[in-house]
Amino acid sequence: MSRSKQKTPIFGITTSKVQKTFRSKENRAKRRKVKIQLALNEEMPHEKEYGNEWSSPRDGKLYWTNYTKESMRK
């Protein structure tokens, strides 16, 4: 049985519907960089260097303060 209501009033601040293209581009760039760094025996890139949420189309989250039970339905 699936949940019929969302439990937390947190929503993405967005100008796009999906983040899949952004995430796939960032992950591809990260894998390419790691592969090069392994071949050269150099230091790995920082974990948060790629996939920064603030540079993505959906940049951050927002708590919705004025919500009702009806508005929290999926």
N, C-alpha and C positions, 0 to 999 in steps of 0.2 A: 504494500500500500504506500503510495507516494504522499508527500506532504501537500496539503492543499493551501497552506498559507506560508508566507515567508516569515521567518522568525525575527530577523533583525532588519531595521529600517536603514540599510546601507545601499546606496546606489552609485553607479559609476557616472562621473561627469564626462560626457562624451559628445563628440561631433560625428561619430561614426557608429555603425551598428555592431561591427565585429572588429576584433583585434588580431585575427588570424594572420593576415598579411604582414602586419608589423612584427608579430612574434616570430614568424617563420624567417623573415629577413634578418632579424637580430640573432636568432639562433644559428642561422647559416653562417653569418659573419663571425660569431663566437667560435663555432667549430673549425672554421678556416684558420682563425688566429691561433687556436690551441694546437692544431695540427702543425703549423709552422713553428711554433714555440717548442714543441716536442722534438721536431727534427733538428732544431738549432741548440737544444739543451739550454734554453733560456727560461726566465721566470714566467710563470703562467699569468694571464691577464686577471685582473680583479674580478670577483664574482659579479659585482654590480656594474661593471663597465659596459656591458651590453644588456639591452632590454630595460632601459630606464623608463619607468612608468610615466614620468613627467614629460618625456619627449614623445610619448605615444599618442595616437589619436584619442584614446580614452585615458585622460590624464588625471588620475586620482579617484578618490571616493568621497562621498558626502553622506552625512547622517541626516535623515529626513526627520525633522522634529515634530511637525504638525501632521500626523497621520492618524487614520482611523482603521478599524478592523477591516472595513470593506476595501480600503485602498491598498491593503497589504496582501490581497489575493493575487495569485500568480496569473 
